[in-house]
Amino acid sequence: MSGYLYVLGAAALWGLIGPLSKLSFAAGMDTVEVAFWRTTLAWFFFAAQALRARETRIAPRDLPAVAGFGVAGIAGLFGAYVVAVEAGGAALASVLLYTAPAWVAVMSWLFLKEPMGGYKIAAVAATIVGVAGVSCGDGTSAVNGRAIFFGLLSGVTYALYYIFGKYYLGRYKTPTLFLYALPVGSLTLLPFVHFTRPTLAGALPCIVLALCSTYGAYSLYYAGLKRLEATRAAVVATLEPVMAAILAYALFGERFGVVGYLGSALIIASVLATIWDGARERLRAPLPRGSGN
């Protein structure tokens, strides 16, 4: 059960990303500039933890994969997501991000050899239908091709986190991986950044993004991923768009229509079904040898 709690905590912190990004935009910051500072500032937190724990070594053979993750998983996700927020609103961007469970299910089946049982397939299908409902049922934000493209792109790059984590978390701690991946992400974003004059109103949300929604969220998430299958973690984390939608409505007046709210309910139902199925499988699992009354 602790794995689910870790992932739910991460989802709550990730739900802040869209609203916080919009606050920085409102203060005059450039779109990709927000992603750049989120990436760069988060590196200091991960680097401090890795140096304090003396966990800074990565085998040379793993460096290309970590660098590739920095390009696609860090720069790709962070950059695409803020563009989607700017183009279509925080709520729409967040739910489009959660096409990720479908990609994760396919990747996990292909690369991690995870089974695709009936409940898991149903939960992923319900998640996709829920995301479609929220995307089509938006009541205020303009749904345009740019928002949809970058929202879906963020979903594809987000799926890489699950696969990458399952391959490398057994070898390295989370701060060690981000110690090397985040600078690559920052350098990849740098050519696309238009720097603006710094203000407290713009900088403060970026600091919270780095500390809470990046350092804190990924630390919690990867702690949960060690305890859960990748597809289960992906589905549970779909509570993020619900959180983002609530905050977007409270702060910016973004709201969904009836179909959108039905989609949100379907997402929550899929999360609950995933947790229930995990508990059911643990109860059916044979007891370890040597255990008894």
Summary of the structure (lengths in Angstrom):
residues: 293
radius of gyration: 18.8
end to end distance: 23.1
largest distance: 67.8
contacts: 1104
relative contact order: 0.23
helix: 79%
strand: 1%
